[in-house]
Amino acid sequence: MLAYILRRVVATAPVVVMVAVIVFAMLRLSPGDPAAIIAGDSASPEQVEDLRRHMGLDKPLHTQFFVWSGQLLQGNLGNSLISNQPVAEMIAGRIFPTIALACTTLLLTLLIALPLGIVAAAQQGKLVDRAVMSVSVLGFSVPVFVTGYVLILLFSIKLGWFPVQGYSPLDQGFWPFLQRLLLPSIALSTVYVALIARITRSSIVEIMGEDFIRTARSKGLTERAVLLRHALGNAAVPIITIIGVGIGLLLSGVVVTESVFNLPGLGRLVVEAVLARDYPLIQGLILLFSFLYILINLIVDVLYTVFDPRIRY
């Protein structure tokens, strides 16, 4: 197991390098000039060119890349072109709201999606099954920002149960912290609840037709024991896979959700960095999200061996 994990970690290095090269090239080749944005509309071409020279944007692309990659190898993500603050510090200052939103969303998703999928599988073909699948299709079809605005209109403006927008740190109290995370977590979780519930249901239904399920029933086990002890355990691999995929999608979903609910997390920071053409900040954020996605895939692969002993690497 340890040798497999080490091989996977080593194999991720070329992926990270390719991501860095592609992101660097796409940002530099896309329209827009950070120097012109910083200088403003009233700046002369000479002033913009002086600013580009000061920021190092006048150098050839390969020189800029080697300078940036050299800093990266030293653990330095560089400084923001707009604020001149270290990128690592800017990310560290915004990461906790995103982690809190992601963890709350994931917990809420699993608490809702897994029971829904299990119930739908147990009631296959019945009204409950059709209702769960219909709700899943609806949840997967509605964009996150639409769900977010509907929740704000209903629970914040009409009923006044939750704040409209904003974020409260945990050190200012658990309830204010949770109160400002519930609506964005619900909005963000609707897509993933639908996705995980459907995969859970289909995986269990497929397993329920296997011979060992009939053997378990012939031994006199209750249907609940057969479902939870035998079917769910053997359906764990595809369920874990889709949970891992869902976490990866969740990382991109925070960008929209944080913008709708005005949360000061990494999602908002991505939007701000893109609008300002802040190359070092965008590169640092994308590398962070890429690393997290690779880490999630590694954890999913390791969990395969835990839930299914037949898998060996």
N, C-alpha and C positions, 0 to 999 in steps of 0.2 A: 504493500500500500504506500509506504513512504517513498519507495523508488518511483512509483507511478506519479505521485504528487510532485516530486522533484522534476520528473520529465515534463510534466505539464507546465510547471512554472518556467522551466527553461524554454519550452516551446512558445510561451507567450511573448518572449522578448522580440522575435521578428514581427509579431503582430503589432506590438506597441510602436516599433520603429516605423512600420508601414503607415500606421495611423498618423504618426507625427509628420511624416513626409507628405502624405496626402493633404492633411489639414493645413500645413504650412503653404503648400503650393496653391491650394484652392483659395485661401485667404488673400494671398498676394496677387493672384491672377483675376480675382473678382473685382468689379467696379467699385470705386470709392477710394478716398485718400484720407487717412487719419489726420494728416497735417492740415489739409484744407478744412476739416471739421473743427479742429482745435483753433485754427487761425480765425475762422469766422468769414462771413460773406464780404466784409469790408477790407480784408487783407489783400495786399497786392501779390502778384505772382512771385516777386522777389522774396517777400516775407514768407510765403508758403514754402518756397524752395529752401530758404534758410532754416525753417523749422524742420523740413524733411531731412536736411543734412544733420541737424542737431539730434534728431531721433534715430539716425542711422538708416533711414529708409531710402537714401540715395545710393547705397551700396548694392552691388550685384546680388541677385537672389541667393546664389550658392554661398556667398560670404555671410549674408544675413542668417542663412540656415546653420552654417557651421558655428557662428557665434552663439546662436540660440541653443543648439544641441550641446555645445560645450558647457554652457551654463546649466543645462538640464542634467548632464552627467554629474555635476557638482551639487545637485539637489536644489538648484536655483531656477525658479520658473520665470525669472526676470521681473521687470517693473512695468506697471500699467503705463501705457502711452498717455492716458488722459489724466490720471491722478498722481502718477509717478510713485505710487505705493507698491511695495512688493506684492506680486500676484498671490504668493502663498498666504500672506497675511489677509488679503482681501477674501480669499476662499475660506480661510479659517474663520473669519468673522461672519460668514454667511452660511456655514455648513450646518449648524445645529438646527435651524428651522426646517431645512430640507430633510435632515435625518429624522426629526420628530414627525414631519408630515408623512414620510415614507414608511416609518415603523407603524404609525397609527393606521395608515391605509392598509398596509399588509395584514396587520392583526385583524382589522375589521373585515377585510376580504376573506381571510381564512375562516373566521368565525361564522360568516354567512354562507360562503360558497360551498364549503365542504358538506355541511348538513343539507343544503339544498340539493346538491348532486346526489348524495346518498339517499335522501327521501325520494327523489325523482326516479332513481334506479330501482328502489324497492317497490315503487308504485308504477312500474313501467306500463305505459299504454293507458293509464287511468287519468282522471281529471287532474290530479295533483301533478303528475308528470307533465302533462300538456301545459298546465299553468306555469310551472317552473321554467319550462323551455321557452314559452312565449315571453315571459318576463326577461329571460336571458337574452333573447333576440333583441328586445326593446332596449335593454341596457347597453348592449354592444353596439347598437345602431346610433344612439344619441351621442353627439360630441360632448366632451367633458365640459367645455365652456358653456354650452347650453344648459346642461344639468346644474352647473354652478350658479348661473344667473337665476334659474328657476328656484333653487334652494334659498338664495339670498332674498328673492322677492317674497317667498312664502314664509320662511322661518325668521328672517331678520326684519324685513320691512312690514309685512302684514301682522305677524304674531309677536315680533319683538323678543324672541327667545334667545337669539344669538347676535353678537355684533356683526355688522355688515362686512367689515374688512379689518385687517390688522393682525398683529401678532403680539402675544404677551409672553415674555421669558418665563421659564419654569421657576426661577427664584422669586418671582412676584406672586406666586401662588399656583397650586395645581389646577384649581377649577378655572381661573381665567385663562391659563395655558391651554387646558383641554377644550374650553368653550370656543376658542378661536381656531382650533384644529378640527373640530368635529365636522363642520360643513364642508371644508375643502377635502377632508378625508372621505366623506360620503360621496362627494362629486367625483373624486378621482377613483374610488373603488368600484363604481358602477360597471365600468368596462371590464375590470378584472374579475369581479364577482360573476358576471355573465360568462366570461371565458373559462374560468376554473370550474364553475358549476357544470357547464356542458361537457367538458372533458372528463370530469369526475363521473358524471352520469354514464357517458358512453363507455368509459373504461370498465366500470363495475358491471354494466350490462353485458359487455363482451366476456368478462370473466365468469359471470353467472352461468354461462352455457358450457363451461369446461367440465370434464369428467370428475375432477376432484371435488367439485361443488356437489355433484350428484352423490358422490361417495359420502361426503359430510352430511348430507341430508339423510342418507340411508342409515347413518349411525344414530339418528334420532335427535340431532342438534336442532335447536330452534332456528327459525328463519333469521332472527336478529343476530344470533351467534354466527351463522353461516355468512351473513352479509358483512358484519364488522370484523370477525376474526379471520376469515378465509378470503373473501372477495376483496375487501378493501386493502388488505395487506399485499395481495398479488397485483392489485391495480395501482400500487404506489408509484411505480416507475414513470408511467405517462403523466400521472398527477404531479409528481415532483418536477418533471420536465416542463410542464406548462406553468407551474408556479415560478420556476426560474425564468422562463420567457416573460412572464407577467412582471417580475421584478425589473427585468431589463427595460420593458416598455414603460414601467412606472417612472424610471429615471427621466425619460423624455416627457412623460405626462406632467411632471412637476413644473415644467416651464409654463405651460398654459394655466395650470391651477394656481400657481403662485401669482401670476399676473392678474387673474380674475379676483383673487381674494387679498391682493396686496400684501403678500407674505415676503419678508426680506430674506429670501433664501437664494440658493444657487440658481434656481430657475429665473428669478428676476435679474440676477447678475448676468446670466447668459444674454437675456434680452438687451440689457443696458450695454453690454460689451459689443454685441453685434451692431446695434444702432450707432455706437461711437466708433466702430471699426478699430477696436482696441485689440490688436493682434496678439500680444503676449497673454492677455487675459482670456481671450477666446481659446487660444491654444492650450493654456493651462486647464481650463474647464473641460474641454473635450478630452484631453488626456486623462483627467480624473474620472470622467464618466466611462471612458473606454476601459480603464483599469478596473473600475467597479464591475462592469459588465463581464470582463474576463474572470474576475474573482468569483462572481456568481456562477458562471459556467463551471468553474473548477469545483466549487462546493456541491453543485448539482451532480457532477460526475462521481464525486466521492460518496454522496448519499445513495447513489445507485447500489453500491456494494453493501451498504448497511441494510437496505430494504429488500434487496434481492441477492441472496448468497450465490446464486448461479452466475452472477457477473463477476468475472475476474480479469484483472489487467496484468 
